[in-house]
């Protein structure tokens, strides 16, 4: 017998749909064997979330969150319904990561001037956010700068007073 719905959780529905955009974009990259043109992705995720798999040394360097960049130096991208797996170069050493989509807090494609911010169960409520992340958003959506030559992703996370990763979407929204 099915349970009667008394309330629609639109926030959860929208969140799931937006994570689907990330998943679909990654599936295109997976099927084409790379990103087209000048596109590159910044993906920020919580390293403490269940299912996140990364080497201990990277977890020690990024105890709360981490931003990875998919651009030139990534290999063997695999996209599943609930997670992505990718090999990246960190200080010229290849490391395999698994990131559940539920752990992702932000996604940006600066070339397309596109970005999304996601809520996690322990995330900050969007209504409580201030403009402190605007500078971080500008940095993510900047002028198409690339990573350093070693291919080591820079941490693009900015923390607020509560230690939460904040990337504001206000700078991205089109003025009407």
N, C-alpha and C positions, 0 to 999 in steps of 0.2 A: 504494500500500500504506500502511496506517495504522500509526502508531508505537504500540508497546505502552506502556500507562500503567503505571508502576511506583510512582507516588506521586500521591495526590490533593492538589492545592494548595487546600485548603479556605479558607485565608486569602484567596487571590485570588478564589475563588468568592463568598465573603461580601462582599468589597470591591465586586465587580461588581454584586451584588444590591443593596447599599446605595446605590450610585451610581444604580441604577435607580429607587430611591425618590425621590431628588432629581429625576431626569429626569421621572418620572411626575407629581410635584407641580408642576413647572414646566409640563408639558404641559396640566394642568388650568387653570393661570393663563393660559396662552396661548389655550386654546380659549374661556375665559370672558371674556377681555379684561381681566382684573384679578384681584386677590385678593378672596376673600369676607370679609365682616365685618372683624374687627380683625386678621386674619392679616397677617404681614409676615415676609419672609425675610432672614436674614443669610447671605451666601455668602462665605466666605474662600477665596482661591486664591493660588497662587504665580505671581507676575508674570513669573518667569524661565522658566517652562515653555514648551516648543515649542507653537506654535499660539495662544498668548495674544496677542490684538490689542487694544491700547489706545494712546491718544495718548502721544507722547513725554513731554509734561509730567507726565502721571499716572504713567508708568513712573519718571520721575525722583523723584517724590514718594513712590513706593511701590516701591523697588528690589527687595524680596524677596517681599512678600505684600501683599494688599489685601483689605479686606472691603467688599462692596457691600451695599446694602439695597434690597430690592424692597418698596415700600410704596405711596406716593402718587405719586411723580414718577419713573415709568419708562414707556418707550414702545417699541412695536414689538418685543416679546419674540418671539424665534424659538427654538424648541427642536429640535435635531437629535439624531441617535443618539449623537453624540460630543461635542457642545458646545452652549452657549447663546449667543445674541447678544441684546443689549439696548442701548437708548439710555437713558442716565442724565443727570441734571443735576449738573454740578460747577461751583460758583460761578456759577450761572445760565446756564451754557453747556452745551448738549446734546452729549454725546460717545457714540460707538458703541463697544461693547466686545464682544469674542468671547472666551469662556472655555471651553476644552475641559474636559469633566468630569474628565479625568485630572489636571487642575491644581487641582481643588477639594480643599481640606483640611478644611473644616468647613461645615456647613449647620445652621441653626437657625430654627425658627418659634416665637418666644417666646410668642405667643398660645396655642399648643397645648402649650407646655412640651415641645417636641420638638426633638431635635438629633442630629446625626450627626457623627462625626469620621472622616476618611478618611486613609489612608496614601498617600503618593506614593512613587515609587521612591527619592527622596532623603530621605523623611520619617523621623521618629523612630519607633523600634519602640515599640509600645504597652506592652510589658513594661518598658521603661526609663523610662516617664513617672512623674513624681512628682505631688504635689498642687498644684504651682505654678500650674496653670491653673484651679483651682477658682474663684478670684475672677473670672477672665475669663468662665468659664461662667456664673456668677451675673449678671454684667453683660449677657451675651447673653440670658439667660433672664429678665431683670428684670421690672419691672412694666409692660411694654408701652410704655415711653417711645418717642417718635418722634424722627426726625432733626430737625436744625435746619430752620428755615423755608426755607432755600435748597435743601434736598433733597440736600445734599452728604453722602454717606455718611461716617460717622466710621470711622476705622480701629479695628476691634475686636480687632486682633491683639496678643497679648502674646508677647514673645520670652523664651526661656529663655537660659541661659548659652551654649548652642551657637548661638544666633541662630535657632532653629527656632520656628515658630508653635505654641503649645500651648493647646489648649482641652480641659479634662478633662471626662469624662462622669460622673464620680462624683456630682456634685451632682444630676444628672438621674435617675440610677437609682433606682427605687423600692425602699424598704426592705421586706424581707419578714419 
